[in-house]
Amino acid sequence: MKSGGFFELEQHGTSVKKEVTAGIIGFFTIVYIVAVNALILSESGMPFEGAVIATIAVSALGCILMAVIGKAPIILVPGMGINAMFTYTLVQSMGFTWQEALTIVTISGLLFVVVAFTKLSGVLSEAIPQSLKDAITVGLGFFLLLIGLEKGSLVIQGENSILAIGHFNEPQALATILTLIFALVLFIKNVPGHFLWTILFGTALAFVMGITPDTAGNSAITADSAVWFQLSFDSWLQIPFWIGVFSMTMVLVFENIGLVHGHTAFIKRPEKYSGALRANAISAFSSGLLGSSPTVSTVESTAAMAAGGRTGLTSLTVGVLFIISAAFIPYMGYIPDHAIAPILIIIGILMIQQMRHMNMEDFTESIPSIMLIVMIPFTYSIADGIAIGFILYPLMKFVTGRWKEVTAPLLIISILFLVYFVLHFMPGV
């Protein structure tokens, strides 16, 4: 029998106390996701209390799967950016119901499982240029930033749907500004649990300023709260449905490959990569079944790792704490938009910083990347933004005589996106 029991604690040079402590720190760093994810999902038409239950369920299950299969101190929760894709792209932009969007999540998760359990993860990672991978992250960042500004009433829909500066003398906008300043100070000073403190501050401010959220007092769990296994296959024969599946799979695969690789490198345990990616994929697949946008290997995992977490006992601790957090579901409805908006803004800014790694000198790389980035927030559609970038990339390479730099998988993906645009946007086709 290996030393240290199931999690091989002695082999990893750690202890139960250190792992549990790291898990507690990791939990309080990421627990804000329960309120943030639920509020974003509720804008798709999903019942708010159901979205809260689903977020807690997939987070707890994801962390437990990571503990058992991946045996790594990685926290799995619904991803920021991809939850925005669920609500604002699949539902509000492409017109799917939230039940149909959950079906897209489930199928995307299943494809992610296939990728994670085969050699496809390596093939796809090498086939897609790094500039487009970085552009997807940056584009998602700008999208989250825009959503945060809108939810906080800092920008509003003006004439002809043009965005305009909000009225800062209104209570909602003023509350957002005060909460954002508070959030930025805590974030810059790296205060532990800064996003959780931001939510608490913003909620307290709502009581002081007399701002009552629409969901206040409406978080009782009823039969209508259930969102698990609410899949709908009504649109599965339509091309936009599969474009949604493909786009979400792209984001899932590339985001998680990068995050899991970074996490396992951080703890100097590259041998955990394969198991962690597989746990991640199974968790993403189960997300759709349980009623949430997909889980990802969250960046906040590094907080638990920095506190000494080295094994799956850390993620197991986080999973158990998520289950305990269900006791606070009745109070989630009192969290106002202005308490969530600063978190979206800061996370968006962090994702946008990925731009510093992009190659801006080579126009065949920068033009597709920049177009991908700007079209995501401008079209309010992550799928359309990704499509434009993937169509332009091989086109730029072909017209400059550098067609050998375009891989076969990338060319196939680009053609599929082009067919989607022709069928979806050309009148009479």
C-alpha positions in Angstrom: 0.0 0.0 0.0 1.3 3.4 -0.9 2.3 5.7 1.9 -0.2 8.3 3.0 -3.3 6.4 2.0 -5.5 7.0 -1.0 -4.1 10.5 -1.6 -0.5 9.4 -1.0 0.1 12.3 1.5 3.5 11.3 2.6 4.7 10.8 -0.9 3.6 14.3 -1.7 5.3 15.7 1.5 2.0 17.0 3.0 -0.5 16.2 5.7 -4.2 16.1 6.4 -4.1 19.4 8.2 -2.3 21.1 5.5 -4.5 19.7 2.7 -7.8 20.6 4.6 -6.5 24.1 5.4 -5.6 24.6 1.7 -9.1 23.4 0.8 -10.8 25.9 3.1 -8.7 28.7 1.7 -9.5 27.7 -1.8 -13.2 27.4 -1.0 -13.5 31.0 0.4 -11.5 32.2 -2.7 -14.0 30.7 -5.1 -17.3 30.5 -3.3 -18.4 33.8 -4.9 -19.1 31.7 -8.1 -22.4 30.4 -6.5 -24.0 33.9 -6.6 -22.3 35.1 -9.8 -23.0 32.0 -11.9 -26.6 31.7 -10.7 -27.3 35.4 -11.6 -25.9 35.0 -15.1 -27.8 31.7 -15.7 -31.0 33.2 -14.4 -30.9 35.8 -17.2 -31.4 32.9 -19.7 -34.8 32.3 -18.1 -33.6 29.6 -15.8 -35.2 29.8 -12.3 -32.7 31.6 -10.0 -33.0 29.2 -7.1 -32.6 26.3 -9.6 -29.5 28.0 -10.9 -28.1 28.3 -7.4 -28.7 24.6 -6.7 -27.2 23.6 -10.0 -24.1 25.7 -9.4 -23.5 24.2 -6.0 -24.2 20.7 -7.3 -21.8 20.8 -10.2 -19.1 22.5 -8.2 -19.3 19.9 -5.4 -19.4 17.0 -7.9 -16.6 18.5 -10.0 -14.3 18.9 -7.0 -15.0 15.4 -5.8 -14.3 14.0 -9.3 -11.1 15.8 -9.3 -10.2 14.4 -5.9 -11.0 10.8 -6.9 -9.9 10.7 -10.6 -7.4 13.5 -10.9 -6.0 13.3 -7.3 -4.9 17.0 -7.8 -5.6 20.1 -5.8 -7.6 21.7 -8.7 -11.0 23.3 -8.0 -13.7 22.8 -10.7 -16.6 25.3 -10.8 -18.7 26.8 -13.7 -16.3 28.9 -15.8 -16.6 32.6 -16.1 -16.9 33.5 -19.8 -18.4 30.2 -20.8 -21.4 30.9 -18.5 -21.8 34.2 -20.4 -21.7 32.2 -23.6 -24.5 30.0 -22.3 -26.8 33.0 -21.5 -25.9 35.8 -23.8 -24.8 33.8 -26.9 -26.7 30.6 -27.0 -30.0 31.9 -25.4 -30.2 35.6 -26.0 -28.3 35.8 -29.3 -28.9 32.5 -31.0 -32.4 32.1 -29.7 -32.2 28.7 -27.9 -34.2 28.0 -24.8 -32.1 27.4 -21.6 -33.2 23.7 -21.9 -31.7 23.5 -25.4 -28.6 25.3 -24.2 -28.2 22.6 -21.5 -28.3 20.0 -24.2 -25.5 21.9 -26.1 -23.5 21.9 -22.8 -24.0 18.1 -22.4 -23.0 17.2 -25.9 -20.0 19.6 -25.7 -19.0 17.9 -22.5 -19.3 14.5 -24.1 -17.0 15.6 -26.9 -14.6 16.9 -24.3 -14.6 13.5 -22.7 -13.7 11.9 -26.1 -10.9 14.4 -26.5 -9.6 13.9 -22.9 -9.6 10.1 -23.1 -7.9 9.9 -26.5 -4.9 11.6 -28.3 -7.2 14.2 -29.7 -6.3 16.7 -27.0 -2.7 16.8 -28.3 -3.8 16.9 -31.9 -6.2 19.8 -31.5 -3.8 21.7 -29.2 -1.1 21.6 -31.9 -3.5 22.2 -34.8 -4.9 25.5 -33.6 -2.5 28.5 -33.6 -1.6 30.0 -30.3 -2.7 33.4 -31.5 -6.3 32.3 -31.9 -6.3 30.5 -28.5 -5.1 33.7 -26.9 -7.7 35.7 -28.8 -10.5 33.6 -27.5 -9.5 34.3 -23.9 -9.1 38.0 -24.6 -12.4 38.2 -26.5 -14.2 36.5 -23.5 -12.5 39.0 -21.2 -13.9 42.0 -23.2 -17.3 40.3 -23.2 -17.3 39.8 -19.4 -16.1 43.4 -19.0 -19.0 44.7 -21.1 -21.5 42.5 -19.2 -20.2 43.8 -15.9 -20.5 47.5 -17.0 -24.1 46.8 -18.2 -25.2 44.9 -15.1 -23.7 47.7 -13.0 -25.6 50.4 -15.0 -22.3 52.1 -15.9 -23.2 51.8 -19.5 -26.8 51.6 -20.8 -28.6 51.1 -24.1 -28.9 54.5 -25.8 -30.6 55.5 -29.0 -30.5 53.0 -31.8 -29.2 50.4 -29.3 -25.9 52.3 -29.1 -24.2 51.9 -25.7 -24.0 55.1 -23.7 -22.5 56.2 -20.4 -25.0 55.5 -17.5 -26.4 58.1 -15.2 -23.9 58.0 -12.3 -26.3 59.8 -9.9 -28.7 56.9 -10.0 -28.6 54.6 -7.0 -27.7 51.4 -9.0 -24.7 53.1 -10.8 -23.5 54.8 -7.7 -23.6 51.6 -5.7 -21.6 49.9 -8.5 -18.9 52.6 -8.4 -18.5 52.3 -4.7 -18.5 48.5 -4.7 -16.0 48.5 -7.7 -13.6 50.9 -5.8 -13.9 48.6 -2.7 -13.3 45.5 -4.9 -10.3 47.0 -6.7 -8.6 48.0 -3.4 -9.0 44.5 -2.0 -7.9 42.9 -5.3 -4.8 45.0 -5.6 -3.8 44.4 -2.0 -4.5 40.7 -2.6 -6.8 40.3 0.4 -7.8 36.7 0.9 -11.3 36.0 -0.3 -11.5 39.5 -1.9 -14.4 38.6 -4.2 -16.4 37.2 -1.3 -15.9 40.3 0.7 -16.9 42.3 -2.4 -20.3 40.5 -2.6 -20.8 41.0 1.2 -20.0 44.7 0.9 -22.2 45.3 -2.1 -25.1 43.4 -0.5 -24.8 45.5 2.7 -24.6 48.6 0.6 -27.9 47.6 -1.1 -29.6 47.6 2.4 -28.1 51.0 3.3 -29.2 52.6 0.0 -32.6 50.9 -0.1 -31.9 48.9 -3.3 -33.9 45.7 -3.3 -33.0 43.0 -5.9 -35.9 41.5 -7.9 -34.9 38.0 -6.5 -35.0 39.1 -2.9 -37.2 36.8 -0.8 -37.8 34.6 -3.9 -35.2 31.9 -3.3 -37.4 29.3 -1.6 -36.8 25.9 -3.1 -39.9 24.5 -4.8 -40.8 21.8 -7.3 -40.2 24.4 -10.0 -36.6 24.9 -8.8 -35.5 21.7 -10.4 -33.3 22.2 -13.5 -31.4 18.9 -13.6 -32.1 16.6 -16.5 -34.1 19.4 -18.2 -32.6 18.8 -21.6 -34.4 19.6 -24.9 -33.4 18.2 -28.3 -36.0 20.2 -30.2 -33.3 22.0 -32.3 -30.7 19.3 -32.6 -31.3 19.0 -36.4 -30.6 22.7 -37.0 -27.1 23.9 -38.1 -26.9 26.7 -35.5 -27.4 24.0 -32.8 -24.2 22.3 -33.9 -22.4 25.5 -34.4 -23.2 26.2 -30.7 -21.9 22.8 -29.8 -18.7 23.2 -31.7 -18.0 26.7 -30.4 -18.6 25.7 -26.8 -16.4 22.6 -27.3 -13.6 24.7 -28.6 -13.7 27.0 -25.6 -14.0 24.1 -23.2 -11.1 22.1 -24.6 -8.6 24.9 -25.2 -9.3 26.7 -21.9 -9.0 23.6 -19.8 -6.0 22.2 -21.6 -4.1 25.4 -20.7 -5.4 25.7 -17.2 -4.8 22.0 -16.2 -1.3 22.1 -17.7 -0.6 25.3 -15.7 -1.9 23.9 -12.5 0.0 20.6 -12.7 3.2 22.5 -13.6 2.6 24.8 -10.6 2.8 21.9 -8.1 5.5 20.2 -10.2 3.4 17.1 -10.8 3.1 16.8 -14.6 2.1 13.2 -14.3 -1.3 14.3 -12.9 -2.2 16.2 -16.1 -4.0 13.3 -17.8 -6.1 12.3 -14.9 -7.0 15.9 -14.0 -8.0 16.6 -17.6 -10.2 13.5 -17.6 -11.9 14.5 -14.3 -12.4 17.9 -15.8 -14.1 16.5 -18.9 -16.4 14.2 -17.0 -17.4 17.1 -14.7 -18.1 19.3 -17.8 -20.3 16.6 -19.2 -22.3 16.2 -16.0 -22.8 20.0 -15.8 -25.4 20.0 -18.5 -27.3 17.1 -16.9 -27.4 18.9 -13.6 -28.5 22.2 -15.0 -25.5 24.5 -15.3 -23.0 25.9 -17.8 -19.8 23.8 -17.9 -17.2 23.5 -15.1 -13.6 24.5 -15.7 -10.3 24.2 -13.8 -10.5 27.6 -12.1 -7.6 30.0 -11.8 -8.4 30.3 -8.1 -7.0 26.8 -7.6 -3.6 28.5 -7.3 -4.8 30.0 -4.0 -5.2 26.5 -2.6 -1.9 25.3 -4.1 -0.1 28.3 -2.7 -1.5 27.4 0.7 0.1 24.0 0.5 -2.5 21.9 -1.3 -0.8 19.1 -3.3 -3.3 16.2 -3.5 -7.0 15.5 -4.2 -7.7 15.9 -0.5 -7.7 19.6 -1.1 -10.3 19.5 -3.8 -12.3 17.0 -1.8 -12.4 19.5 1.1 -13.7 22.2 -1.3 -16.4 19.8 -2.6 -17.7 19.1 0.9 -17.8 22.8 1.7 -19.8 23.5 -1.4 -22.4 20.9 -0.2 -22.5 22.7 3.2 -23.0 26.0 1.5 -26.4 24.8 0.3 -27.7 25.9 3.7 -27.4 29.5 2.5 -29.5 29.2 -0.6 -32.5 31.1 0.9 -30.3 34.2 1.3 -28.8 34.2 -2.3 -31.6 36.2 -3.7 -30.6 39.3 -1.7 -27.4 39.7 -3.6 -27.8 42.7 -6.0 -26.4 43.2 -9.5 -24.0 45.9 -8.3 -22.3 43.4 -6.0 -21.6 41.1 -8.9 -20.7 43.6 -11.6 -17.3 44.6 -10.2 -16.3 40.9 -10.1 -17.2 40.5 -13.8 -15.2 43.7 -14.6 -12.1 42.5 -12.7 -12.2 39.0 -14.1 -12.7 40.5 -17.6 -9.6 42.7 -17.2 -7.5 39.7 -16.0 -8.5 37.7 -19.1 -7.8 40.7 -21.4 -4.2 40.7 -20.1 -3.6 37.6 -22.1 -3.2 40.0 -25.1 0.4 40.6 -24.0 1.4 37.2 -25.3 -0.1 37.7 -28.8 2.0 38.2 -31.9 1.0 41.7 -33.3 3.8 42.1 -35.8 2.7 39.4 -38.1 -0.5 40.6 -39.8 -1.6 37.1 -40.8 -1.7 36.3 -37.1 -2.9 39.6 -35.7 -5.7 40.5 -38.1 -7.7 37.3 -37.5 -7.0 37.5 -33.7 -8.1 41.2 -33.4 -11.2 40.6 -35.5 -12.1 37.6 -33.3 -11.6 39.7 -30.1 -13.7 42.7 -31.2 -16.5 40.8 -32.8 -17.3 38.8 -29.6 -18.5 41.9 -27.7 -19.7 43.8 -30.8 -22.0 41.0 -32.0 -22.8 39.9 -28.4 -22.0 36.4 -29.7 -18.9 34.3 -28.7 -19.7 31.8 -31.4 -19.8 34.4 -34.2 -16.6 36.0 -32.9 -14.8 32.7 -32.9 -16.1 31.9 -36.4 -14.9 35.1 -37.9 -11.4 34.6 -36.5 -11.2 31.0 -37.7 -12.4 32.0 -41.2 -9.9 34.9 -41.6 -6.8 32.9 -40.3 -6.5 30.5 -43.3 -7.6 33.3 -45.7 -4.7 35.5 -44.6 -2.3 32.6 -44.9 -3.5 31.7 -48.4 -3.3 35.2 -49.8 0.2 35.7 -48.6 1.4 32.3 -49.9 1.9 30.8 -46.5 -0.8 28.1 -46.8 1.6 25.4 -45.4 1.1 27.0 -42.0 -2.6 26.0 -42.1 -3.2 22.6 -40.6 -5.8 20.2 -41.9 -8.0 20.3 -38.7 -7.9 24.1 -38.7 -8.9 24.2 -42.4 -11.9 21.8 -41.7 -13.0 24.0 -38.8 -12.8 27.1 -40.9 -14.9 25.6 -43.7 -17.5 24.5 -41.2 -17.8 28.0 -39.8 -17.9 29.5 -43.4 -20.8 27.2 -44.3 -22.6 28.3 -41.1 -22.3 31.9 -42.1 -23.5 31.3 -45.6 -26.6 29.3 -44.4 -27.4 31.5 -41.5 -26.8 35.0 -42.7 -27.3 35.0 -46.5 -30.9 35.8 -47.5 -32.6 33.3 -49.7 -30.1 30.5 -49.0 
